[in-house]
Amino acid sequence: MVSLPPKQQTAYLHRDSKRRGGKTVILIKNLVLCEEDLKVLAKQLKQISGSGGTIKDGIIEIQGDHREKIGLVLMGLGYKVKLAGG
């Protein structure tokens, strides 16, 4: 799979706490990135938010409620950002 440039993508930021014992995570969905680019972006977002996270089924999960901070970073990288859910 080939990554699309950030300017051609919209990242959807969902706040979710289902099946997580009440703990909040932010899900970054709808990114068309190869696996390597996804790992690099996830690492960068984890460092900026100062929390852990993972990649599951092409969706980046960041622990904690850092939607605004992550949204600003993604916009700075050139992505369009939509806040959704919660």
Secondary structure as the mmCIF struct_conf table of DSSP 4:
data_model
#
loop_
_struct_conf.conf_type_id
_struct_conf.id
_struct_conf.beg_label_comp_id
_struct_conf.beg_label_asym_id
_struct_conf.beg_label_seq_id
_struct_conf.end_label_comp_id
_struct_conf.end_label_asym_id
_struct_conf.end_label_seq_id
HELX_LH_PP_P HELX_LH_PP_P1 SER A 3 PRO A 5
HELX_RH_3T_P HELX_RH_3T_P1 PRO A 6 GLN A 8
STRN STRN1 THR A 10 ASP A 16
TURN_TY1_P TURN_TY1_P1 LYS A 18 GLY A 22
STRN STRN2 VAL A 25 LYS A 29
HELX_RH_AL_P HELX_RH_AL_P1 GLU A 35 SER A 49
TURN_TY1_P TURN_TY1_P2 GLY A 50 GLY A 50
BEND BEND1 SER A 51 SER A 51
STRN STRN3 GLY A 53 LYS A 56
TURN_TY1_P TURN_TY1_P3 ASP A 57 GLY A 58
STRN STRN4 ILE A 59 GLN A 63
BEND BEND2 GLY A 64 ASP A 65
HELX_RH_AL_P HELX_RH_AL_P2 ARG A 67 GLY A 76
TURN_TY1_P TURN_TY1_P4 LEU A 77 GLY A 78
STRN STRN5 LYS A 80 ALA A 84
#
